Amino acid sequence: MSEPLVFLNDRFVTPSEAHLAIWDAGVVQGATVSELTRTFGKRPFRLDDHLDRLCRALSIARMKIDLSRDDLSDISHRLLEHHAALVDAEDELGLVHFVTAGEYGLYALGRPPRREPTVCAHTFALPLAEWVPRREHGVRLITSSIRQVPPQCWDASMKCRSRMHYYLAQREVQDRDAEAWALLLDLAGNVTETNSGNFLMVEEGNLVAPPAAYTLPGISRATVSELAEECGIPFVERDIPLDRACKAAEAFLSSSSYCLLPVTKINETPIGDGRPGPIYRRFLNAWSQRVGVDIGCQKGGTRITHP
C-alpha cells in the first residue's frame, strides 16, 4: 500500500476511508482527548509516557475504551512502521491519538448512534523545515486578552482538543503580527503557556516554569527538566508575572513536535540580547545527543553549537 494507514475504532483504513459522523461528540461538543508523539530516526520518542498520559486523560474524561494500553502501543508501532516506508529518509513522523466521547444521540440521523468512544490514531510527516527559521532566529510572543482556561474548568493534566481559547488568542495576536505566537496569561496575569507549547525561562541561574496546576505538564517539558538536572541547573516551578518573563535572561518553548524553540521577544521586549541563548543551545544539543539526531540540522537547519 502506497499511502498511510489510519486506525479508526476497530480496524485499519486508508485516510480516504477514515470518517467521523457529523454528530460525533468530538464535533458537536469538542469532547476529545488527544496525544501527539514524534519520532527521531523514525523511532517514537517517549511513546510510553504519551500513552500513560492518554490513559489518565481517558480516566478524567470518564471515557472507557475496549483497547488496552498494550493494544494502543501495538497499533502505534504498526502505523509508524508502515508510514516510515513511505517518506524520505530525513523525514520524521508525528503520531496522533485521539478519543472522542462517541456519537451524540440527539443529532443522529438514520441509524442508532455509536455510544462507545471513537478511537483514532494516525500519522503525518512533521513540518521540520517550517521550524528552521524560528529555531535560528527565535519566536516572537505577544500576550493575548484571551486568558488560559482556569483549572476549575478542567484538570490541566488532561490534554484535550477543546482549544477555542488557543484559536482565539492566536487569531488576535496575528492581527498585530502575522508571525508571532500567542502567550496566554492566567486570570491573575501570570504567564501560563503558548498556543503551541510550554513556556520556560532562565532567571538567576534557574530554569523556571509556571506551576503544573495551570498548564499542561508537557512530556517535552519533563525532558527539559531532566536535561536541566544533567546540566546542574535547578528546575523551579512558580508563578511568573509578565514583567519578570520580559526580564528573563533566556526563554524558550517546549513541545513534542518541535522539541525546543527559543523565545527572543515578548511584547516587543527583547529577551536577553534578542538572540537564541546559550542555555537553549546547551539543552538542544543535550536533547540531540539523547535521541541520536542533530535536531538543529534537520531539513536544512544549521548546527546549533554550544558556546
Residue pairs with C-beta under 8 A, 6 or more apart in sequence:
1 14
1 82
2 86
3 14
3 15
3 86
4 14
4 15
4 79
4 82
4 83
4 86
4 122
4 123
4 124
5 12
5 13
5 14
5 78
5 79
5 82
5 83
5 122
6 12
6 13
6 14
6 15
6 17
6 18
6 79
6 120
6 121
6 122
7 13
7 75
7 79
7 119
7 120
7 121
7 122
8 18
8 118
8 119
8 120
9 116
9 118
9 119
9 120
12 78
15 122
18 120
18 122
20 26
20 27
20 100
20 118
20 120
21 27
21 103
21 108
21 113
21 114
22 107
23 103
23 104
23 105
23 106
23 107
23 108
23 109
23 113
24 100
24 102
24 103
24 104
24 118
25 31
25 32
25 100
25 101
25 102
25 103
25 104
25 118
26 32
26 98
26 100
26 101
26 118
26 161
28 104
28 107
29 101
29 104
30 160
30 161
30 162
30 163
30 164
31 61
31 100
31 101
31 162
32 98
32 99
32 100
32 101
32 160
32 161
32 162
33 54
33 57
33 58
33 60
33 61
33 63
33 98
33 99
33 158
33 159
33 160
33 161
34 54
34 96
34 97
34 98
34 99
34 159
34 160
34 161
35 50
35 51
35 53
35 54
35 57
35 96
35 97
35 98
35 159
36 50
36 94
36 95
36 96
36 256
36 257
37 44
37 45
37 46
37 47
37 50
37 76
37 94
37 95
37 97
37 256
38 44
38 45
38 92
38 93
38 94
38 95
38 126
38 256
38 257
39 45
39 80
39 84
39 92
39 93
39 94
39 95
40 92
40 291
40 292
40 293
40 295
41 92
41 291
41 292
41 293
42 80
42 84
42 92
42 93
44 76
44 77
44 80
44 95
45 256
45 291
46 219
46 223
47 73
47 76
47 95
48 73
49 219
49 222
50 97
50 219
50 256
51 69
51 72
51 73
51 76
51 97
52 69
53 157
53 159
53 219
54 72
54 97
54 99
54 159
55 69
56 157
56 158
57 157
57 158
57 159
57 160
58 64
58 65
58 99
60 154
60 155
60 157
60 158
61 101
61 158
61 160
63 99
63 101
63 117
64 117
65 99
65 116
65 117
65 119
66 116
67 75
67 119
72 97
72 121
75 121
76 95
76 97
76 121
79 95
79 121
79 122
79 123
80 93
80 95
80 123
83 93
83 123
84 93
87 93
87 125
90 128
90 298
90 299
91 125
91 126
91 128
92 125
92 126
92 128
92 298
93 123
93 124
93 125
93 126
94 123
94 124
94 125
94 126
94 257
95 121
95 122
95 123
96 120
96 121
96 122
96 123
96 124
97 120
97 121
98 120
98 121
98 161
99 117
99 118
99 119
99 120
100 117
100 118
101 117
101 118
102 113
102 114
102 115
102 116
102 117
102 118
103 113
103 114
103 115
103 118
104 113
105 113
105 115
126 257
128 298
128 299
128 301
129 299
129 300
131 258
131 261
131 301
132 298
132 299
132 300
132 301
134 258
134 261
135 258
135 261
135 262
135 276
135 296
135 301
135 304
136 276
136 301
136 302
137 264
137 275
137 276
138 261
138 262
138 263
138 264
138 265
138 271
138 274
138 275
138 276
139 180
139 181
139 253
139 261
139 262
139 263
139 264
140 177
140 179
140 180
140 181
140 263
140 264
140 265
140 266
141 180
141 181
141 182
141 183
141 194
141 263
141 265
141 266
141 267
142 173
142 176
142 177
142 180
142 181
142 182
142 183
142 266
142 267
143 182
143 183
143 184
143 185
143 242
143 266
143 267
144 168
144 169
144 170
144 172
144 173
144 182
144 183
144 184
145 172
146 165
146 168
146 169
146 172
146 182
146 184
147 165
147 184
147 185
147 186
147 187
148 165
148 184
148 185
148 186
148 187
148 192
148 193
148 214
148 215
149 165
150 186
150 187
150 214
151 213
151 214
154 160
154 162
156 212
156 213
156 214
156 215
156 216
156 217
157 212
157 216
157 217
159 216
165 184
166 182
166 184
166 195
167 195
169 182
169 184
169 195
170 181
170 182
170 195
172 182
173 180
173 181
173 182
174 180
181 194
181 195
181 196
181 253
182 194
182 195
183 191
183 193
183 194
183 199
183 266
184 191
184 192
184 193
184 194
184 195
185 191
185 192
185 242
186 192
186 214
188 239
189 241
189 242
190 210
190 214
190 239
190 240
190 241
190 242
191 199
191 210
191 240
191 241
191 242
191 245
192 199
192 210
192 214
192 215
193 199
193 210
193 215
193 216
194 253
196 253
196 255
196 257
197 218
197 220
197 253
197 254
197 255
197 258
197 261
198 209
198 215
198 216
198 218
198 220
198 221
198 253
198 254
198 255
199 209
199 210
199 215
199 240
199 245
199 251
199 253
199 263
200 207
200 208
200 209
200 221
200 224
200 251
200 252
200 253
200 254
201 207
201 208
201 240
201 245
201 248
201 249
201 250
201 251
201 252
201 263
201 271
202 208
202 248
202 249
202 250
202 251
202 277
202 279
203 244
203 247
203 248
203 249
204 249
205 233
205 234
206 233
206 234
206 235
206 236
207 224
207 225
207 228
207 233
207 234
207 235
207 236
207 279
208 236
208 237
208 238
208 240
208 248
209 215
209 221
209 225
209 235
209 236
209 237
210 237
210 238
210 239
210 240
211 237
211 238
211 239
212 237
218 254
218 255
218 256
219 256
220 254
220 255
220 256
220 259
220 260
221 254
223 254
223 259
223 287
223 290
224 254
224 260
224 283
225 235
227 283
227 286
227 287
227 290
228 234
228 235
228 283
229 235
230 286
231 282
231 283
231 286
233 279
242 266
242 267
245 251
245 266
246 266
246 267
246 269
246 271
248 271
248 272
249 272
249 277
249 279
250 262
250 263
250 271
250 272
250 277
250 278
250 279
250 280
251 262
251 263
251 266
251 271
252 260
252 261
252 262
252 263
252 280
252 283
253 260
253 261
253 263
254 260
255 261
259 284
259 287
259 295
260 280
260 283
260 284
260 287
260 295
262 275
262 276
262 277
262 280
263 271
264 270
264 271
264 272
264 274
264 275
264 276
265 271
265 274
271 277
276 304
278 306
278 307
281 304
281 305
281 306
281 307
282 306
282 307
284 295
284 296
284 304
285 296
285 304
285 305
285 306
287 295
288 294
288 295
288 296
294 303
295 301
295 304
296 302
296 303
296 304
297 303
